[in-house]
Every structure is written in C-alpha cells, then in structure tokens.
C-alpha cells in the first residue's frame, strides 16, 4: 500500500500520481519511507532527522502509527537518520528532485544488543558526576531550572536485575535555582520547610524492564513529610571506565511530580488569574554509580 502511494524508489512523476492534490512548492519534492522491525511490523514514533549535503538539519520528526514518514523538502541530496528505542540506528542517502517523490522503500531496523548490566553487588552514587535537577513553570510562560547540590545514594544490584534496589537521600536545604531570594523562599514553610523536613528520600521497590535500555524504577518518594509512589522513566547508558580505570555505570531518569500530592500548596495569582508557580514539577536525574570500596 505504501509503495503504491509513494511509487517506486526515486520515481519522478511530475504533479500527478502520488502527488496529486498535494501542494508542493515548484522547487521541492517529496521524500518518504516506511520503518519496520525485523518481523515486518511498523515501528511507530521512530525519530528521524534529514540533513543536507553539508550536514545541516533540514527537518526532523517521528514516524506515524503505521511506521511511515513523509516530508516535503527542496530538491537536493540528503542523508536520512532513523533511530528507535531498542534498535540499531539506520543511515541512508537519497536524492529528491523537483516535482517528484523519492522513497527509500521499507527501512528495516535491526534489534540492538542491550548494554551490559552492572555486576551484582553494592554500588554508590558518585555525586561529583551526578546531578538531580528540576524544572517548574513560572507565571504561565517561563521555566525555572534548579537542582539539589547535596545528595547521596546507593544501588544494590541483584543477580536478577528486576530484584535490585535503590536508596537516595537529598539535602533539602541544598536547593539551588541561582537566585538567593527565591531559594530562601523555597526553603521556607511555604514550600520545602527544611527546618521540619530536612531531607527528601527515595526508596525503590522494583525495577521493570521496558525493552532495550529502558527501565521503570518504582518506589516511595518522601517529600515535605508525605510519601507517594513514583516511577522514574530510566534510560540505562551502560558501563565505562573513569580516568583512574574505575568501573562506572550511568543512567538518566525523569519523572513528573504534582505539588498538591506532597501538600506543597502555596500559591499566589497574578492579576490576570495566572498562577505564579505551576502545579507540576519535572525532575531529571543524571547518575553515575561506582562499585562500593
């Protein structure tokens, strides 16, 4: 079906056929392909980037629910890069001519070998190469970025990765948004109330493999004296070696917290009815762990 719609690879056909009814600028053409997995199932939401002959990005996006991508671009020579979670990236070349459509046909992505997991045992979060950051909406327009400067944590890697556990403790007073007045307000009773609740803590309950290098790490987060279950959407980046030859493992994780869930309900409104602080907070973690001892 896709082939009938786009025509054969590199086919030129003027303004008729597959381009009938499609408004294409006179100096442009249409590029398309379908992205499949090794068993010929469409790969939806695969990310693609199209660059020109000197490496400049021309367009980018994701495949549709049928694994298809379609782009109208100026005539010329291009490189197409396609990547998706759990698959080896694809790179290909294609030439687009004026008033024609070009297709790479069916692009089959190969399953990628997942990165090696850390050895079982106790690992410590290495704070000098790790970061816990957050982003909050401000006055309905801008975003405020911050981080916690002091934290510690450990990961116990089990023989079966799904049985592993993690504990992270954060010094609430170390919050830093690069503005002293704002940080003092965040430490006050209106927000974190660090005098009563000096730490934030996360205890994981389970690790769930979501395919490829993606994991869900679910546990209890205690913030402002309230505990709630949260899940960290985690990308495991694999193993490496530091400058002194030490083994390191790395990951990135993110989650979204709702302030009301943790009784962080302070709010004031602008004259036009817009909240000064948004209701949710995005949390991003970049972690490196090293074997204990």
Buried (B, 14 or more C-beta within 10 A) or exposed (E): EBEEBBBEEBBBBEEEBBBEEEEBEEEBBBBBBBBBBEEEEBBBEBBBBBBBEEEEEBBEBEBBEEBBBBBBBEBBEBBBBBBBBBBEEBEEEBEBBBBBBBBBBBBBBEEBEBBEEBEBEEBBBBBEBBBBBBBBBBEEEEEBEBBBBBBEBBBBBEEEBEEBBBBBBBBBBBBBBEEEEBBEBBBEEBBBBBEEBEBBBBBBEEBEEEEBBBBBBBBEBBBBEEBEEBBBBBBBBBBEEEEEEEBBBBBBBBBEBEBEBBEBEBEEEEEEEEBEBBBBBBBBBBBBBBBEE
